[in-house]
Amino acid sequence: MYGIGQRVVHPMHGAGVIESVTEELLYGAARTYYVFRQAVSGLVLKLPTDNCEAIGVRLLYDPGEMDAVLSAIPSLTVEEERNWNRRYRENMARLKSGDLTEVARVVKSLMRREAARGLSTGERKKCCTVPRRYCCRSWRWCGRSDTKRRSVCWLMAR
């Protein structure tokens, strides 16, 4: 259970803050929701409290965990799936997991592929650009300097 004011990460929307907890009646059943506000755009989502783990919502990594992710990026292995449909489904499953290492793996793989062959518009936007921003913003939100954040983005391109 998360508390009001806690910084959390939604796998598809990035870092944000739990602003409040609300209870609403939906189809005759009362459900409790976290009111989540995204840090950058201000997007507000209501996340069901009993379903957050399944969605992939997690606490923001602490600086030590972020350092571990950063140091692991150059050694991450990436698979080269030729079929764009299968590659897209696998990448979306990794992105939805909420694991920053898996997100970094997807971004690294697609950045390499884009440099070699190019990507479709959907892959470029949904699976590469947006998750790359997500990684960089997560880095900044955990208290890292802009220089370190830029180095994360640079390492993913390698």
BABA-367125 format. One record per residue: residue in one letter; x, y, z of N, C-alpha, C, CB in turn. Coordinates in nm, 3 decimals, padded with zeros to 5 digits. Glycine has a CB too. Example, Ala and Ser with C-alpha at 12.3 -4.5 7.8 and 13.67 -1.06 7.14 Angstrom:
{r 'a' {01.319 -00.569 00.780} {01.230 -00.450 00.780} {01.320 -00.330 00.780} {01.131 -00.447 00.905}}
{r 's' {01.285 -00.225 00.708} {01.367 -00.106 00.714} {01.290 00.003 00.787} {01.408 -00.060 00.572}}
END
This chain:
{r 'm' {00.085 -00.117 00.000} {00.000 00.000 00.000} {00.090 00.124 00.000} {-00.097 -00.001 00.123}}
{r 'y' {00.054 00.220 -00.082} {00.131 00.343 -00.093} {00.063 00.453 -00.011} {00.146 00.387 -00.240}}
{r 'g' {00.143 00.547 00.033} {00.091 00.657 00.112} {00.081 00.785 00.030} {00.177 00.680 00.234}}
{r 'i' {00.005 00.878 00.078} {-00.010 01.007 00.012} {00.126 01.077 00.013} {-00.120 01.095 00.082}}
{r 'g' {00.164 01.129 -00.104} {00.292 01.198 -00.117} {00.406 01.109 -00.161} {00.327 01.262 00.012}}
{r 'q' {00.385 00.977 -00.167} {00.491 00.887 -00.210} {00.513 00.897 -00.360} {00.460 00.742 -00.171}}
{r 'r' {00.639 00.890 -00.399} {00.674 00.890 -00.541} {00.674 00.747 -00.591} {00.814 00.958 -00.565}}
{r 'v' {00.597 00.723 -00.695} {00.587 00.591 -00.754} {00.607 00.601 -00.905} {00.451 00.525 -00.720}}
{r 'v' {00.622 00.487 -00.968} {00.641 00.481 -01.112} {00.534 00.391 -01.171} {00.783 00.431 -01.149}}
{r 'h' {00.461 00.442 -01.269} {00.365 00.364 -01.347} {00.439 00.318 -01.472} {00.234 00.448 -01.383}}
{r 'p' {00.430 00.190 -01.508} {00.512 00.140 -01.620} {00.485 00.207 -01.755} {00.490 -00.006 -01.634}}
{r 'm' {00.366 00.257 -01.776} {00.337 00.318 -01.906} {00.329 00.471 -01.900} {00.207 00.263 -01.959}}
{r 'h' {00.331 00.528 -01.781} {00.318 00.673 -01.769} {00.435 00.740 -01.698} {00.192 00.707 -01.698}}
{r 'g' {00.523 00.662 -01.639} {00.641 00.718 -01.575} {00.620 00.755 -01.430} {00.685 00.837 -01.650}}
{r 'a' {00.710 00.840 -01.381} {00.713 00.877 -01.240} {00.605 00.978 -01.206} {00.850 00.933 -01.203}}
{r 'g' {00.558 00.968 -01.083} {00.457 01.061 -01.036} {00.439 01.049 -00.886} {00.326 01.037 -01.107}}
{r 'v' {00.337 01.117 -00.836} {00.312 01.123 -00.691} {00.171 01.075 -00.663} {00.333 01.268 -00.637}}
{r 'i' {00.155 01.002 -00.554} {00.022 00.965 -00.506} {-00.032 01.088 -00.433} {00.025 00.837 -00.411}}
{r 'e' {-00.136 01.150 -00.488} {-00.190 01.272 -00.429} {-00.294 01.245 -00.321} {-00.251 01.358 -00.536}}
{r 's' {-00.374 01.141 -00.343} {-00.477 01.109 -00.245} {-00.527 00.967 -00.269} {-00.596 01.211 -00.252}}
{r 'v' {-00.611 00.923 -00.179} {-00.677 00.794 -00.193} {-00.826 00.823 -00.191} {-00.635 00.691 -00.078}}
{r 't' {-00.898 00.768 -00.286} {-01.041 00.796 -00.297} {-01.118 00.665 -00.312} {-01.070 00.890 -00.416}}
{r 'e' {-01.242 00.667 -00.271} {-01.328 00.550 -00.287} {-01.443 00.589 -00.378} {-01.381 00.497 -00.149}}
{r 'e' {-01.467 00.505 -00.478} {-01.573 00.534 -00.574} {-01.658 00.411 -00.596} {-01.515 00.584 -00.707}}
{r 'l' {-01.781 00.436 -00.634} {-01.875 00.330 -00.664} {-01.873 00.305 -00.814} {-02.018 00.367 -00.614}}
{r 'l' {-01.840 00.183 -00.853} {-01.834 00.148 -00.994} {-01.911 00.019 -01.017} {-01.687 00.132 -01.041}}
{r 'y' {-02.017 00.026 -01.096} {-02.104 -00.088 -01.123} {-02.156 -00.151 -00.994} {-02.030 -00.193 -01.205}}
{r 'g' {-02.190 -00.067 -00.899} {-02.249 -00.114 -00.775} {-02.150 -00.162 -00.671} {-02.342 -00.222 -00.804}}
{r 'a' {-02.022 -00.162 -00.703} {-01.921 -00.206 -00.607} {-01.829 -00.089 -00.570} {-01.838 -00.324 -00.665}}
{r 'a' {-01.799 -00.076 -00.443} {-01.710 00.029 -00.397} {-01.566 -00.016 -00.415} {-01.738 00.065 -00.249}}
{r 'r' {-01.485 00.069 -00.478} {-01.342 00.038 -00.498} {-01.260 00.156 -00.451} {-01.311 00.006 -00.648}}
{r 't' {-01.141 00.125 -00.402} {-01.050 00.228 -00.355} {-00.945 00.253 -00.462} {-00.982 00.187 -00.220}}
{r 'y' {-00.916 00.381 -00.488} {-00.822 00.421 -00.592} {-00.717 00.516 -00.536} {-00.895 00.486 -00.710}}
{r 'y' {-00.595 00.504 -00.590} {-00.492 00.605 -00.567} {-00.509 00.711 -00.675} {-00.347 00.542 -00.569}}
{r 'v' {-00.500 00.836 -00.638} {-00.499 00.944 -00.737} {-00.353 00.974 -00.764} {-00.578 01.074 -00.687}}
{r 'f' {-00.310 00.939 -00.885} {-00.170 00.948 -00.927} {-00.155 01.066 -01.022} {-00.122 00.816 -00.995}}
{r 'r' {-00.062 01.157 -00.994} {-00.034 01.269 -01.084} {00.104 01.251 -01.142} {-00.047 01.405 -01.010}}
{r 'q' {00.110 01.245 -01.276} {00.238 01.230 -01.345} {00.322 01.356 -01.324} {00.217 01.202 -01.497}}
{r 'a' {00.449 01.337 -01.305} {00.539 01.448 -01.270} {00.553 01.551 -01.381} {00.675 01.394 -01.235}}
{r 'v' {00.570 01.506 -01.503} {00.604 01.599 -01.611} {00.481 01.666 -01.671} {00.680 01.527 -01.719}}
{r 's' {00.384 01.587 -01.714} {00.270 01.645 -01.785} {00.154 01.683 -01.694} {00.222 01.548 -01.888}}
{r 'g' {00.153 01.632 -01.571} {00.042 01.661 -01.482} {-00.078 01.571 -01.504} {00.001 01.802 -01.497}}
{r 'l' {-00.064 01.470 -01.590} {-00.172 01.375 -01.615} {-00.216 01.311 -01.484} {-00.126 01.266 -01.716}}
{r 'v' {-00.347 01.302 -01.461} {-00.399 01.243 -01.339} {-00.467 01.111 -01.375} {-00.499 01.340 -01.268}}
{r 'l' {-00.428 01.006 -01.303} {-00.487 00.873 -01.321} {-00.542 00.825 -01.188} {-00.382 00.773 -01.377}}
{r 'k' {-00.645 00.744 -01.195} {-00.695 00.676 -01.076} {-00.656 00.529 -01.090} {-00.852 00.694 -01.059}}
{r 'l' {-00.572 00.484 -00.997} {-00.521 00.348 -01.001} {-00.588 00.265 -00.894} {-00.367 00.346 -00.983}}
{r 'p' {-00.651 00.153 -00.929} {-00.715 00.069 -00.827} {-00.610 00.017 -00.728} {-00.791 -00.049 -00.893}}
{r 't' {-00.634 00.036 -00.600} {-00.536 -00.002 -00.499} {-00.510 -00.153 -00.498} {-00.582 00.043 -00.362}}
{r 'd' {-00.612 -00.230 -00.527} {-00.595 -00.376 -00.524} {-00.532 -00.433 -00.650} {-00.728 -00.441 -00.500}}
{r 'n' {-00.506 -00.348 -00.749} {-00.454 -00.396 -00.877} {-00.320 -00.334 -00.915} {-00.555 -00.368 -00.986}}
{r 'c' {-00.263 -00.253 -00.827} {-00.140 -00.182 -00.860} {-00.023 -00.276 -00.890} {-00.102 -00.089 -00.746}}
{r 'e' {-00.011 -00.382 -00.815} {00.100 -00.476 -00.838} {00.086 -00.542 -00.975} {00.104 -00.582 -00.727}}
{r 'a' {-00.034 -00.580 -01.013} {-00.057 -00.643 -01.144} {-00.030 -00.544 -01.257} {-00.201 -00.696 -01.153}}
{r 'i' {-00.060 -00.418 -01.236} {-00.035 -00.315 -01.337} {00.114 -00.293 -01.353} {-00.105 -00.183 -01.300}}
{r 'g' {00.190 -00.308 -01.244} {00.334 -00.286 -01.248} {00.378 -00.158 -01.180} {00.381 -00.285 -01.389}}
{r 'v' {00.287 -00.096 -01.104} {00.322 00.025 -01.031} {00.421 -00.015 -00.921} {00.194 00.095 -00.970}}
{r 'r' {00.525 00.065 -00.905} {00.628 00.035 -00.805} {00.679 00.165 -00.745} {00.745 -00.046 -00.866}}
{r 'l' {00.748 00.152 -00.632} {00.813 00.268 -00.573} {00.928 00.311 -00.663} {00.864 00.237 -00.430}}
{r 'l' {00.960 00.437 -00.657} {01.073 00.490 -00.731} {01.201 00.426 -00.679} {01.080 00.645 -00.720}}
{r 'y' {01.291 00.390 -00.769} {01.418 00.331 -00.726} {01.496 00.431 -00.642} {01.502 00.286 -00.848}}
{r 'd' {01.570 00.379 -00.544} {01.659 00.469 -00.468} {01.788 00.487 -00.548} {01.689 00.411 -00.324}}
{r 'p' {01.871 00.585 -00.513} {01.993 00.612 -00.590} {02.085 00.491 -00.608} {02.070 00.723 -00.525}}
{r 'g' {02.093 00.404 -00.507} {02.177 00.285 -00.518} {02.127 00.189 -00.624} {02.184 00.214 -00.385}}
{r 'e' {01.995 00.169 -00.628} {01.937 00.082 -00.731} {01.955 00.143 -00.870} {01.788 00.058 -00.702}}
{r 'm' {01.942 00.276 -00.879} {01.962 00.341 -01.008} {02.106 00.328 -01.055} {01.923 00.489 -00.999}}
{r 'd' {02.201 00.336 -00.961} {02.342 00.316 -00.998} {02.364 00.175 -01.053} {02.434 00.340 -00.875}}
{r 'a' {02.298 00.077 -00.993} {02.310 -00.061 -01.040} {02.254 -00.075 -01.181} {02.237 -00.158 -00.945}}
{r 'v' {02.140 -00.012 -01.208} {02.082 -00.016 -01.343} {02.175 00.052 -01.442} {01.943 00.051 -01.345}}
{r 'l' {02.227 00.168 -01.405} {02.318 00.241 -01.492} {02.442 00.159 -01.527} {02.360 00.372 -01.426}}
{r 's' {02.500 00.094 -01.428} {02.621 00.015 -01.454} {02.591 -00.110 -01.536} {02.688 -00.024 -01.323}}
{r 'a' {02.466 -00.157 -01.533} {02.430 -00.278 -01.608} {02.398 -00.250 -01.755} {02.311 -00.344 -01.543}}
{r 'i' {02.368 -00.126 -01.791} {02.324 -00.095 -01.927} {02.425 -00.137 -02.034} {02.298 00.053 -01.938}}
{r 'p' {02.553 -00.107 -02.021} {02.645 -00.148 -02.129} {02.652 -00.298 -02.151} {02.783 -00.097 -02.099}}
{r 's' {02.628 -00.377 -02.047} {02.639 -00.522 -02.061} {02.506 -00.590 -02.091} {02.698 -00.581 -01.936}}
{r 'l' {02.397 -00.515 -02.102} {02.268 -00.576 -02.132} {02.270 -00.642 -02.268} {02.156 -00.471 -02.126}}
{r 't' {02.221 -00.765 -02.272} {02.212 -00.834 -02.401} {02.078 -00.800 -02.464} {02.227 -00.989 -02.384}}
{r 'v' {02.079 -00.788 -02.594} {01.956 -00.757 -02.666} {01.936 -00.859 -02.776} {01.960 -00.613 -02.724}}
{r 'e' {01.811 -00.900 -02.791} {01.778 -00.997 -02.895} {01.739 -00.924 -03.023} {01.663 -01.090 -02.849}}
{r 'e' {01.772 -00.984 -03.134} {01.738 -00.926 -03.264} {01.627 -01.007 -03.330} {01.864 -00.921 -03.355}}
{r 'e' {01.504 -00.977 -03.293} {01.388 -01.043 -03.353} {01.358 -00.975 -03.486} {01.264 -01.038 -03.259}}
{r 'r' {01.349 -01.054 -03.591} {01.325 -00.997 -03.724} {01.179 -00.960 -03.747} {01.369 -01.095 -03.831}}
{r 'n' {01.088 -01.040 -03.695} {00.947 -01.016 -03.716} {00.902 -00.898 -03.630} {00.864 -01.144 -03.683}}
{r 'w' {00.861 -00.787 -03.694} {00.826 -00.665 -03.622} {00.709 -00.687 -03.528} {00.794 -00.553 -03.720}}
{r 'n' {00.613 -00.770 -03.564} {00.494 -00.793 -03.483} {00.532 -00.863 -03.352} {00.390 -00.877 -03.561}}
{r 'r' {00.611 -00.966 -03.361} {00.656 -01.039 -03.243} {00.746 -00.950 -03.156} {00.731 -01.168 -03.284}}
{r 'r' {00.835 -00.876 -03.221} {00.924 -00.786 -03.150} {00.843 -00.680 -03.074} {01.022 -00.718 -03.249}}
{r 'y' {00.741 -00.625 -03.137} {00.657 -00.524 -03.075} {00.586 -00.580 -02.951} {00.555 -00.470 -03.175}}
{r 'r' {00.526 -00.700 -02.963} {00.457 -00.762 -02.850} {00.551 -00.791 -02.734} {00.389 -00.891 -02.895}}
{r 'e' {00.669 -00.844 -02.765} {00.768 -00.873 -02.660} {00.815 -00.745 -02.592} {00.889 -00.949 -02.719}}
{r 'n' {00.839 -00.642 -02.670} {00.883 -00.516 -02.613} {00.777 -00.452 -02.526} {00.924 -00.420 -02.723}}
{r 'm' {00.652 -00.456 -02.570} {00.544 -00.399 -02.490} {00.528 -00.475 -02.358} {00.411 -00.401 -02.569}}
{r 'a' {00.544 -00.607 -02.360} {00.537 -00.685 -02.236} {00.650 -00.645 -02.141} {00.545 -00.837 -02.267}}
{r 'r' {00.769 -00.622 -02.195} {00.881 -00.578 -02.111} {00.855 -00.439 -02.053} {01.012 -00.578 -02.191}}
{r 'l' {00.802 -00.349 -02.135} {00.774 -00.214 -02.088} {00.668 -00.214 -01.978} {00.729 -00.126 -02.204}}
{r 'k' {00.566 -00.297 -01.993} {00.458 -00.302 -01.896} {00.500 -00.369 -01.766} {00.340 -00.375 -01.954}}
{r 's' {00.613 -00.439 -01.766} {00.660 -00.504 -01.643} {00.697 -00.403 -01.536} {00.780 -00.593 -01.674}}
{r 'g' {00.737 -00.282 -01.576} {00.774 -00.180 -01.480} {00.918 -00.192 -01.432} {00.683 -00.186 -01.363}}
{r 'd' {00.990 -00.295 -01.476} {01.130 -00.315 -01.437} {01.218 -00.224 -01.522} {01.172 -00.464 -01.453}}
{r 'l' {01.290 -00.132 -01.457} {01.370 -00.034 -01.530} {01.480 -00.099 -01.613} {01.431 00.064 -01.432}}
{r 't' {01.534 -00.212 -01.567} {01.636 -00.283 -01.645} {01.577 -00.335 -01.775} {01.696 -00.399 -01.563}}
{r 'e' {01.455 -00.387 -01.770} {01.389 -00.436 -01.891} {01.354 -00.320 -01.985} {01.262 -00.515 -01.855}}
{r 'v' {01.313 -00.208 -01.929} {01.285 -00.090 -02.011} {01.413 -00.045 -02.081} {01.226 00.026 -01.925}}
{r 'a' {01.524 -00.043 -02.007} {01.652 -00.005 -02.066} {01.694 -00.103 -02.176} {01.761 00.002 -01.958}}
{r 'r' {01.665 -00.231 -02.156} {01.697 -00.333 -02.257} {01.620 -00.307 -02.387} {01.665 -00.475 -02.203}}
{r 'v' {01.492 -00.274 -02.375} {01.409 -00.245 -02.492} {01.463 -00.122 -02.566} {01.261 -00.223 -02.450}}
{r 'v' {01.491 -00.017 -02.490} {01.539 00.107 -02.553} {01.672 00.083 -02.623} {01.553 00.219 -02.447}}
{r 'k' {01.762 00.014 -02.557} {01.893 -00.013 -02.616} {01.879 -00.094 -02.744} {01.982 -00.088 -02.516}}
{r 's' {01.796 -00.197 -02.741} {01.775 -00.282 -02.858} {01.718 -00.202 -02.975} {01.680 -00.397 -02.824}}
{r 'l' {01.617 -00.120 -02.948} {01.553 -00.045 -03.056} {01.640 00.069 -03.108} {01.421 00.009 -03.009}}
{r 'm' {01.720 00.128 -03.020} {01.810 00.232 -03.068} {01.916 00.173 -03.161} {01.878 00.304 -02.949}}
{r 'r' {01.963 00.054 -03.128} {02.058 -00.013 -03.217} {01.994 -00.047 -03.350} {02.113 -00.141 -03.151}}
{r 'r' {01.871 -00.099 -03.343} {01.800 -00.136 -03.465} {01.772 -00.012 -03.551} {01.669 -00.208 -03.432}}
{r 'e' {01.735 00.097 -03.487} {01.707 00.220 -03.562} {01.832 00.270 -03.634} {01.653 00.329 -03.468}}
{r 'a' {01.946 00.261 -03.567} {02.070 00.305 -03.629} {02.107 00.217 -03.748} {02.184 00.305 -03.527}}
{r 'a' {02.077 00.088 -03.740} {02.114 -00.005 -03.846} {02.013 -00.009 -03.961} {02.130 -00.144 -03.789}}
{r 'r' {01.883 -00.014 -03.926} {01.780 -00.036 -04.030} {01.664 00.062 -04.027} {01.726 -00.172 -04.016}}
{r 'g' {01.644 00.129 -03.918} {01.528 00.215 -03.905} {01.414 00.142 -03.836} {01.482 00.266 -04.041}}
{r 'l' {01.322 00.218 -03.780} {01.207 00.163 -03.709} {01.080 00.218 -03.770} {01.214 00.195 -03.558}}
{r 's' {00.970 00.144 -03.748} {00.841 00.197 -03.789} {00.805 00.311 -03.693} {00.731 00.085 -03.788}}
{r 't' {00.711 00.394 -03.733} {00.670 00.507 -03.650} {00.619 00.460 -03.514} {00.562 00.589 -03.721}}
{r 'g' {00.539 00.353 -03.513} {00.486 00.301 -03.387} {00.594 00.252 -03.294} {00.389 00.189 -03.415}}
{r 'e' {00.689 00.179 -03.348} {00.800 00.131 -03.264} {00.884 00.247 -03.213} {00.888 00.032 -03.343}}
{r 'r' {00.908 00.343 -03.299} {00.992 00.456 -03.261} {00.929 00.532 -03.145} {01.015 00.551 -03.380}}
{r 'k' {00.798 00.558 -03.156} {00.732 00.639 -03.053} {00.699 00.558 -02.928} {00.605 00.700 -03.109}}
{r 'k' {00.626 00.446 -02.943} {00.578 00.372 -02.827} {00.686 00.291 -02.758} {00.469 00.280 -02.869}}
{r 'c' {00.778 00.236 -02.832} {00.875 00.143 -02.773} {01.014 00.201 -02.757} {00.883 00.020 -02.856}}
{r 'c' {01.042 00.317 -02.812} {01.178 00.370 -02.804} {01.182 00.509 -02.740} {01.241 00.376 -02.942}}
{r 't' {01.118 00.606 -02.801} {01.126 00.744 -02.753} {01.064 00.762 -02.615} {01.060 00.837 -02.852}}
{r 'v' {00.941 00.716 -02.599} {00.870 00.734 -02.472} {00.941 00.659 -02.358} {00.725 00.686 -02.484}}
{r 'p' {00.978 00.531 -02.375} {01.049 00.463 -02.267} {01.187 00.523 -02.237} {01.065 00.317 -02.302}}
{r 'r' {01.253 00.579 -02.337} {01.381 00.643 -02.312} {01.363 00.764 -02.221} {01.448 00.686 -02.445}}
{r 'r' {01.260 00.843 -02.248} {01.229 00.956 -02.160} {01.195 00.907 -02.020} {01.113 01.038 -02.218}}
{r 'y' {01.122 00.795 -02.014} {01.082 00.735 -01.886} {01.205 00.701 -01.803} {00.996 00.609 -01.910}}
{r 'c' {01.306 00.641 -01.864} {01.429 00.606 -01.792} {01.500 00.732 -01.744} {01.524 00.524 -01.883}}
{r 'c' {01.511 00.830 -01.831} {01.582 00.953 -01.795} {01.509 01.029 -01.685} {01.599 01.042 -01.918}}
{r 'r' {01.377 01.032 -01.690} {01.300 01.101 -01.586} {01.307 01.027 -01.454} {01.154 01.118 -01.630}}
{r 's' {01.306 00.894 -01.459} {01.320 00.816 -01.336} {01.454 00.846 -01.271} {01.306 00.665 -01.365}}
{r 'w' {01.557 00.861 -01.353} {01.689 00.894 -01.301} {01.687 01.029 -01.232} {01.794 00.893 -01.415}}
{r 'r' {01.627 01.128 -01.296} {01.623 01.262 -01.239} {01.540 01.263 -01.111} {01.564 01.362 -01.341}}
{r 'w' {01.428 01.190 -01.109} {01.340 01.191 -00.992} {01.403 01.124 -00.872} {01.210 01.123 -01.026}}
{r 'c' {01.498 01.034 -00.892} {01.559 00.968 -00.776} {01.670 01.055 -00.717} {01.616 00.830 -00.815}}
{r 'g' {01.691 01.174 -00.772} {01.783 01.269 -00.712} {01.918 01.277 -00.779} {01.803 01.235 -00.571}}
{r 'r' {01.929 01.228 -00.900} {02.056 01.232 -00.972} {02.070 01.362 -01.049} {02.068 01.113 -01.067}}
{r 's' {02.194 01.402 -01.072} {02.221 01.528 -01.143} {02.192 01.514 -01.291} {02.366 01.571 -01.122}}
{r 'd' {02.184 01.627 -01.359} {02.157 01.627 -01.502} {02.269 01.559 -01.581} {02.138 01.771 -01.552}}
{r 't' {02.392 01.573 -01.534} {02.506 01.509 -01.603} {02.490 01.358 -01.600} {02.639 01.551 -01.537}}
{r 'k' {02.454 01.303 -01.485} {02.435 01.158 -01.475} {02.317 01.115 -01.561} {02.412 01.115 -01.328}}
{r 'r' {02.211 01.195 -01.564} {02.094 01.160 -01.645} {02.132 01.154 -01.792} {01.980 01.263 -01.623}}
{r 'r' {02.212 01.251 -01.837} {02.255 01.250 -01.976} {02.341 01.127 -02.005} {02.333 01.377 -02.008}}
{r 's' {02.420 01.086 -01.908} {02.505 00.968 -01.930} {02.419 00.842 -01.943} {02.606 00.951 -01.815}}
{r 'v' {02.307 00.835 -01.873} {02.216 00.721 -01.889} {02.165 00.716 -02.031} {02.098 00.729 -01.789}}
{r 'c' {02.122 00.830 -02.082} {02.069 00.836 -02.218} {02.179 00.800 -02.319} {02.012 00.976 -02.249}}
{r 'w' {02.300 00.844 -02.295} {02.411 00.814 -02.385} {02.443 00.665 -02.382} {02.535 00.897 -02.348}}
{r 'l' {02.446 00.605 -02.262} {02.480 00.463 -02.251} {02.378 00.375 -02.323} {02.489 00.423 -02.105}}
{r 'm' {02.252 00.417 -02.325} {02.151 00.338 -02.392} {02.174 00.336 -02.542} {02.013 00.391 -02.361}}
{r 'a' {02.236 00.438 -02.592} {02.260 00.445 -02.736} {02.377 00.356 -02.778} {02.286 00.588 -02.777}}
{r 'r' {02.455 00.307 -02.683} {02.571 00.225 -02.714} {02.534 00.083 -02.742} {02.671 00.231 -02.603}}
END
